[in-house]
Amino acid sequence: MGKAGKISIGHLIIKVALAVIFIITGLALLGDNGFFATSQIRSAINKLFGSDLRKIACIVMGVVLLLCGIFIGLKVFALNFGKIDNVIYIVTLIAWIAVIVLVDIIPGLDIDNSVWWGNCGKDLLILGSLLTVSE
């Protein structure tokens, strides 16, 4: 699609979008009130775990996604982190796969619900975008 060393506009837009999504999702998991408490991930964690473990799981997932978002955001400015790039992308992939499992699979495959399809599609689009920018 482009020559080595050059980045396409589409690739750049995907990186910016992923950074924003991961940063906002991380902040949503770390927040306690208002909009942030209605996060789908927080709701799924709340249904699965007891009160102490639920807080720890939200904090850990929030910090991981926030750091992944910051990392991807810094990559927009062509910062090279060397060998750690692949490790961070793998951590991000694992974290987002965990989100898909928590939000889309564990609560049940509600294939008759258009909201479920839309949410599942969004999560898979994010996963595909992450795979695209990590190559």
Backbone hydrogen bonds in HBPLUS format (Angstrom, degrees):
<---DONOR---> <-ACCEPTOR-->    atom                        ^
c    i                          cat <-CA-CA->   ^        H-A-AA   ^      H-
h    n   atom  resd res      DA  || num        DHA   H-A  angle D-A-AA Bond
n    s   type  num  typ     dist DA aas  dist angle  dist       angle   num
A0006-LYS N   A0003-LYS O   3.09 MM   3  5.71 161.2  2.12 137.1 140.0     1
A0012-LEU N   A0008-SER O   3.06 MM   4  6.33 156.4  2.12 146.9 153.3     2
A0013-ILE N   A0009-ILE O   2.89 MM   4  6.16 158.4  1.94 152.6 158.3     3
A0014-ILE N   A0010-GLY O   2.95 MM   4  6.18 157.3  2.01 148.5 154.5     4
A0015-LYS N   A0011-HIS O   3.05 MM   4  6.32 157.4  2.11 145.8 151.5     5
A0016-VAL N   A0012-LEU O   3.00 MM   4  6.30 161.4  2.03 151.6 156.4     6
A0017-ALA N   A0013-ILE O   2.88 MM   4  6.07 165.4  1.90 151.9 156.2     7
A0018-LEU N   A0014-ILE O   2.87 MM   4  6.05 163.1  1.90 152.4 156.9     8
A0019-ALA N   A0015-LYS O   2.93 MM   4  6.10 160.3  1.97 148.2 153.9     9
A0020-VAL N   A0016-VAL O   2.98 MM   4  6.24 163.1  2.01 153.2 157.3    10
A0021-ILE N   A0017-ALA O   2.90 MM   4  6.12 167.4  1.92 153.8 157.4    11
A0022-PHE N   A0018-LEU O   2.90 MM   4  6.04 172.2  1.91 156.5 158.4    12
A0023-ILE N   A0019-ALA O   2.94 MM   4  6.01 159.3  1.98 148.3 154.6    13
A0024-ILE N   A0020-VAL O   2.91 MM   4  5.99 172.2  1.92 155.4 158.1    14
A0025-THR N   A0021-ILE O   2.89 MM   4  5.94 158.8  1.93 146.8 153.7    15
A0026-GLY N   A0022-PHE O   2.87 MM   4  5.90 157.7  1.92 141.7 148.2    16
A0027-LEU N   A0023-ILE O   2.92 MM   4  6.15 161.5  1.96 150.8 155.8    17
A0028-ALA N   A0024-ILE O   2.83 MM   4  6.00 149.9  1.92 143.7 152.9    18
A0029-LEU N   A0025-THR O   3.03 MM   4  6.30 147.4  2.13 145.9 153.4    19
A0030-LEU N   A0026-GLY O   3.12 MM   4  6.38 135.7  2.33 139.3 151.4    20
A0030-LEU N   A0027-LEU O   3.13 MM   3  5.02 127.8  2.42  92.1 106.1    21
A0031-GLY N   A0027-LEU O   2.91 MM   4  6.03 132.2  2.14 147.0 158.8    22
A0037-ALA N   A0034-GLY O   3.19 MM   3  5.79 138.2  2.37 112.9 122.1    23
A0038-THR N   A0035-PHE O   3.01 MM   3  5.54 154.8  2.07 114.8 122.7    24
A0039-SER N   A0036-PHE O   3.34 MM   3  5.71 160.0  2.38 115.3 115.5    25
A0043-SER N   A0039-SER O   2.95 MM   4  6.22 159.5  2.00 152.4 158.2    26
A0044-ALA N   A0040-GLN O   2.97 MM   4  6.18 156.8  2.03 144.8 150.6    27
A0045-ILE N   A0041-ILE O   2.89 MM   4  6.16 160.5  1.93 154.3 159.7    28
A0046-ASN N   A0042-ARG O   2.84 MM   4  6.01 157.6  1.89 149.4 156.0    29
A0047-LYS N   A0043-SER O   3.10 MM   4  6.33 144.9  2.23 142.9 151.1    30
A0048-LEU N   A0044-ALA O   3.23 MM   4  6.43 138.7  2.41 139.6 150.0    31
A0048-LEU N   A0045-ILE O   3.13 MM   3  5.18 128.6  2.41  96.8 110.3    32
A0049-PHE N   A0045-ILE O   3.06 MM   4  6.09 159.5  2.11 162.7 164.8    33
A0054-ARG N   A0050-GLY O   2.75 MM   4  5.66 148.0  1.85 155.2 165.6    34
A0055-LYS N   A0051-SER O   3.26 MM   4  6.42 155.9  2.32 141.7 145.6    35
A0056-ILE N   A0052-ASP O   3.23 MM   4  6.52 164.1  2.26 148.9 153.1    36
A0057-ALA N   A0053-LEU O   2.84 MM   4  5.98 163.9  1.86 150.6 155.4    37
A0058-CYS N   A0054-ARG O   3.00 MM   4  6.14 159.8  2.04 147.1 152.3    38
A0059-ILE N   A0055-LYS O   2.99 MM   4  6.16 159.1  2.04 147.7 153.6    39
A0060-VAL N   A0056-ILE O   2.86 MM   4  6.05 170.8  1.87 158.1 160.6    40
A0061-MET N   A0057-ALA O   2.94 MM   4  5.99 170.2  1.95 149.4 152.6    41
A0062-GLY N   A0058-CYS O   2.84 MM   4  5.77 153.8  1.91 140.0 148.5    42
A0063-VAL N   A0059-ILE O   2.87 MM   4  6.01 163.9  1.89 152.9 156.5    43
A0064-VAL N   A0060-VAL O   2.97 MM   4  6.13 167.3  1.98 153.9 157.8    44
A0065-LEU N   A0061-MET O   2.96 MM   4  6.10 171.3  1.97 151.8 154.4    45
A0066-LEU N   A0062-GLY O   2.88 MM   4  5.94 156.0  1.94 145.5 153.1    46
A0067-LEU N   A0063-VAL O   2.89 MM   4  6.02 166.7  1.90 152.8 156.2    47
A0068-CYS N   A0064-VAL O   2.92 MM   4  6.11 154.8  1.98 147.6 155.4    48
A0069-GLY N   A0065-LEU O   2.90 MM   4  6.07 154.9  1.96 145.0 151.6    49
A0070-ILE N   A0066-LEU O   2.95 MM   4  6.24 156.5  2.00 149.6 155.9    50
A0071-PHE N   A0067-LEU O   2.88 MM   4  6.06 160.9  1.92 148.0 153.5    51
A0072-ILE N   A0068-CYS O   2.93 MM   4  6.17 165.4  1.95 151.5 154.9    52
A0073-GLY N   A0069-GLY O   2.87 MM   4  6.00 154.2  1.94 143.8 151.9    53
A0074-LEU N   A0070-ILE O   2.87 MM   4  6.15 150.6  1.96 149.2 156.7    54
A0075-LYS N   A0071-PHE O   2.98 MM   4  6.29 142.7  2.13 143.2 154.1    55
A0076-VAL N   A0073-GLY O   3.18 MM   3  5.27 141.0  2.34  96.8 107.6    56
A0077-PHE N   A0074-LEU O   3.08 MM   3  5.51 139.8  2.25 106.1 115.9    57
A0078-ALA N   A0075-LYS O   2.93 MM   3  4.95 148.6  2.03 113.0 112.5    58
A0085-ASP N   A0082-GLY O   3.20 MM   3  5.90 162.3  2.24 117.3 122.1    59
A0088-ILE N   A0084-ILE O   2.93 MM   4  6.17 162.9  1.96 159.9 163.9    60
A0089-TYR N   A0085-ASP O   2.95 MM   4  6.23 158.8  2.00 153.9 160.2    61
A0090-ILE N   A0086-ASN O   2.92 MM   4  6.10 153.7  1.99 146.9 154.2    62
A0091-VAL N   A0087-VAL O   2.93 MM   4  6.19 159.4  1.98 149.8 155.3    63
A0092-THR N   A0088-ILE O   2.91 MM   4  6.11 155.6  1.97 145.1 152.2    64
A0093-LEU N   A0089-TYR O   2.85 MM   4  6.08 156.9  1.90 146.7 152.9    65
A0094-ILE N   A0090-ILE O   2.91 MM   4  6.14 165.3  1.93 152.9 156.4    66
A0095-ALA N   A0091-VAL O   2.89 MM   4  6.08 159.1  1.93 147.6 153.8    67
A0096-TRP N   A0092-THR O   2.90 MM   4  6.13 160.7  1.94 151.2 156.2    68
A0097-ILE N   A0093-LEU O   2.87 MM   4  6.05 154.4  1.93 150.6 158.2    69
A0098-ALA N   A0094-ILE O   2.94 MM   4  6.14 150.6  2.03 144.0 152.2    70
A0099-VAL N   A0095-ALA O   3.01 MM   4  6.37 145.1  2.14 140.4 150.0    71
A0100-ILE N   A0096-TRP O   2.94 MM   4  6.28 157.4  2.00 147.7 152.9    72
A0101-VAL N   A0097-ILE O   2.95 MM   4  6.23 160.9  1.98 150.5 155.3    73
A0102-LEU N   A0098-ALA O   2.85 MM   4  6.04 165.2  1.87 150.8 155.2    74
A0103-VAL N   A0099-VAL O   2.84 MM   4  5.88 167.0  1.85 157.6 160.8    75
A0104-ASP N   A0100-ILE O   2.80 MM   4  5.30 152.3  1.88 137.8 147.3    76
A0105-ILE N   A0100-ILE O   3.33 MM   5  6.74 140.7  2.50 145.2 152.9    77
A0106-ILE N   A0101-VAL O   2.87 MM   5  5.92 175.6  1.87 170.0 168.7    78
A0108-GLY N   A0105-ILE O   3.03 MM   3  5.36 143.6  2.17 108.8 119.9    79
A0113-ASN N   A0110-ASP O   3.02 MM   3  5.58 167.6  2.03 122.7 125.9    80
A0117-TRP N   A0113-ASN O   3.21 MM   4  6.61 159.4  2.25 149.6 154.8    81
A0118-GLY N   A0114-SER O   2.94 MM   4  6.14 159.5  1.98 145.3 150.8    82
A0119-ASN N   A0115-VAL O   2.89 MM   4  6.10 161.7  1.92 152.5 157.2    83
A0120-CYS N   A0116-TRP O   2.82 MM   4  5.95 164.4  1.84 154.2 159.1    84
A0121-GLY N   A0117-TRP O   2.83 MM   4  5.93 157.8  1.88 146.8 153.4    85
A0122-LYS N   A0118-GLY O   2.96 MM   4  6.15 154.4  2.03 143.3 150.1    86
A0123-ASP N   A0119-ASN O   2.95 MM   4  6.21 163.3  1.98 151.6 155.7    87
A0124-LEU N   A0120-CYS O   2.93 MM   4  6.14 156.9  1.99 149.6 156.0    88
A0125-LEU N   A0121-GLY O   2.85 MM   4  5.98 147.2  1.96 144.3 153.8    89
A0126-ILE N   A0122-LYS O   2.98 MM   4  6.25 155.5  2.05 149.5 155.4    90
A0127-LEU N   A0123-ASP O   3.01 MM   4  6.27 156.3  2.07 141.3 148.1    91
A0128-GLY N   A0124-LEU O   2.83 MM   4  6.03 162.1  1.86 148.2 152.8    92
A0129-SER N   A0125-LEU O   2.87 MM   4  6.04 154.5  1.93 145.2 152.6    93
A0130-LEU N   A0126-ILE O   2.89 MM   4  6.09 155.3  1.95 147.9 154.8    94
A0131-LEU N   A0127-LEU O   2.97 MM   4  6.26 153.8  2.03 147.9 155.1    95
A0132-THR N   A0128-GLY O   2.94 MM   4  6.16 147.5  2.05 142.1 151.3    96
A0133-VAL N   A0129-SER O   3.00 MM   4  6.31 161.7  2.04 155.7 158.3    97
A0134-SER N   A0130-LEU O   3.07 MM   4  6.09 132.0  2.31 138.8 150.8    98
